[in-house]
Amino acid sequence: MGRIRQLSRYPVKSMLGEDLDQAYVDEAGIAGDRAFAVLDCLTGKVASAKNPRLWRDMLTVRSTLTPPGSTGAPAVRLTMADGTTETATVTGHRDPALSKLLGRDVRLIDRAAPGACIERMDPTQVRTEDDLRRAETGSSGLAAGSPPASGH
């Protein structure tokens, strides 16, 4: 029989996550895992560290679930690399702190639009910084580890 050494959850796709002492698990996985994503307001695509040319700074942010805010909107606490924190909620509007960090207008979502996709690089083609600059990206649909589609 195996032994679990560490239990982690990643509330925001492509960000660092949180260690847990216990978790609710069902057929969809750990409750709250990848419950949120960052949406590029310009392209309408979900941000993913699988495209490090655009989104590598997402891997410097730690996300932890928090209780919903006073409006009842889903919320997540974001801890930046410099230690500053922000509680982000799903508002449908640009998130100033994340937009500043990532250098693009972005917002937090908890439901992906139908047909939503991410841009990703083929990891077998990216071995050096030169490869990263030259690599092409392709779009793909969202996998099961992303926020559920709207209307479900």
C-alpha positions as CSV (number, residue, x, y, z in Angstrom):
1,M,0.0,0.0,0.0
2,G,1.3,3.5,-0.9
3,R,1.7,6.4,1.5
4,I,0.8,10.0,0.8
5,R,3.7,12.2,1.8
6,Q,2.3,15.5,0.7
7,L,-1.2,16.7,-0.3
8,S,-1.3,19.9,-2.4
9,R,-4.0,21.9,-4.2
10,Y,-3.5,24.5,-6.9
11,P,-6.5,26.8,-6.8
12,V,-5.4,28.9,-9.8
13,K,-4.3,27.1,-13.0
14,S,-0.5,27.6,-13.6
15,M,0.2,29.2,-10.2
16,L,1.9,27.8,-7.2
17,G,-0.5,26.2,-4.7
18,E,-1.0,25.3,-1.1
19,D,-0.2,22.3,1.0
20,L,-3.2,20.6,2.8
21,D,-3.6,18.5,5.9
22,Q,-6.8,17.0,4.5
23,A,-9.0,17.4,1.4
24,Y,-12.3,16.3,0.0
25,V,-11.7,14.2,-3.1
26,D,-14.3,12.9,-5.6
27,E,-14.3,11.7,-9.2
28,A,-13.4,15.2,-10.3
29,G,-10.3,15.3,-8.0
30,I,-9.4,17.5,-5.0
31,A,-12.1,20.1,-4.2
32,G,-10.9,23.5,-5.2
33,D,-8.0,22.3,-7.3
34,R,-7.7,24.6,-10.4
35,A,-11.1,26.1,-9.6
36,F,-9.8,29.4,-11.0
37,A,-7.8,30.5,-14.1
38,V,-6.5,33.8,-15.4
39,L,-8.1,35.1,-18.6
40,D,-6.3,37.3,-21.1
41,C,-8.8,40.1,-21.7
42,L,-7.4,40.9,-25.2
43,T,-7.3,37.4,-26.7
44,G,-10.0,35.7,-24.6
45,K,-7.6,32.8,-24.0
46,V,-6.8,31.2,-20.7
47,A,-3.3,32.0,-19.4
48,S,-1.1,29.0,-19.0
49,A,2.5,28.5,-17.9
50,K,2.7,26.1,-20.9
51,N,3.4,29.3,-22.8
52,P,6.3,30.6,-20.7
53,R,7.0,33.5,-23.2
54,L,3.8,35.2,-22.0
55,W,3.0,33.6,-18.6
56,R,6.2,32.6,-16.8
57,D,5.6,35.1,-14.0
58,M,2.4,33.2,-13.0
59,L,4.7,30.6,-11.5
60,T,6.0,33.2,-9.0
61,V,2.5,33.6,-7.4
62,R,1.1,31.3,-4.7
63,S,-2.6,30.9,-4.6
64,T,-4.7,29.8,-1.6
65,L,-8.5,29.4,-1.4
66,T,-10.3,31.8,0.9
67,P,-14.0,32.0,2.0
68,P,-16.1,34.0,-0.5
69,G,-16.1,37.7,0.0
70,S,-18.9,39.8,1.4
71,T,-20.6,39.8,-2.0
72,G,-20.5,36.0,-2.0
73,A,-18.1,36.0,-5.0
74,P,-15.6,33.2,-5.1
75,A,-12.2,34.4,-3.8
76,V,-8.5,33.4,-3.7
77,R,-5.6,34.9,-1.9
78,L,-2.6,35.6,-4.1
79,T,0.9,35.9,-2.6
80,M,3.4,37.6,-4.9
81,A,7.1,36.8,-4.9
82,D,7.8,39.9,-2.9
83,G,5.5,38.7,-0.1
84,T,2.6,41.2,-0.9
85,T,-0.8,39.6,-0.9
86,E,-4.1,40.4,-2.6
87,T,-7.5,38.8,-2.3
88,A,-8.8,38.4,-5.8
89,T,-12.4,37.7,-6.6
90,V,-14.3,36.8,-9.8
91,T,-15.7,40.2,-10.8
92,G,-15.7,40.0,-14.6
93,H,-13.3,43.0,-14.6
94,R,-9.6,43.5,-15.1
95,D,-7.5,42.6,-12.1
96,P,-5.0,45.5,-11.5
97,A,-2.4,43.6,-9.5
98,L,-2.2,40.6,-11.8
99,S,-2.3,42.7,-14.9
100,K,0.7,44.7,-13.6
101,L,2.6,41.6,-12.7
102,L,1.9,39.8,-16.0
103,G,2.2,42.9,-18.2
104,R,-1.2,42.2,-19.9
105,D,-4.8,43.0,-19.0
106,V,-6.1,39.9,-17.3
107,R,-8.9,38.9,-15.0
108,L,-9.7,35.9,-12.7
109,I,-12.4,33.5,-13.8
110,D,-14.0,30.5,-12.3
111,R,-16.0,29.4,-15.4
112,A,-14.5,29.0,-18.8
113,A,-16.5,30.1,-21.7
114,P,-17.6,27.4,-24.1
115,G,-14.8,26.7,-26.6
116,A,-12.2,28.4,-24.4
117,C,-8.6,27.4,-25.2
118,I,-5.0,27.9,-24.1
119,E,-1.9,28.6,-26.1
120,R,0.9,26.2,-25.4
121,M,4.4,25.4,-26.7
122,D,5.5,21.9,-27.5
123,P,7.9,21.2,-24.5
124,T,10.1,19.0,-26.7
125,Q,11.0,22.0,-28.8
126,V,11.9,24.3,-25.9
127,R,15.3,23.4,-24.3
128,T,17.1,26.8,-24.2
129,E,16.2,30.5,-24.0
130,D,16.9,30.7,-27.8
131,D,14.3,27.9,-28.3
132,L,11.8,29.8,-26.2
133,R,12.2,32.9,-28.3
134,R,11.7,31.0,-31.6
135,A,9.1,28.4,-30.5
136,E,5.7,28.6,-32.0
137,T,2.6,28.2,-30.0
138,G,-0.5,26.2,-30.8
139,S,-4.0,26.4,-29.3
140,S,-5.7,23.6,-27.6
141,G,-8.9,23.1,-25.7
142,L,-9.0,23.1,-21.9
143,A,-8.4,19.9,-20.1
144,A,-10.3,18.5,-17.2
145,G,-7.9,20.2,-14.8
146,S,-9.2,23.7,-15.7
147,P,-12.2,25.6,-14.5
148,P,-15.5,24.0,-15.7
149,A,-17.2,25.4,-18.8
150,S,-20.0,28.0,-18.2
151,G,-23.4,26.6,-17.8
152,H,-22.4,23.3,-16.2
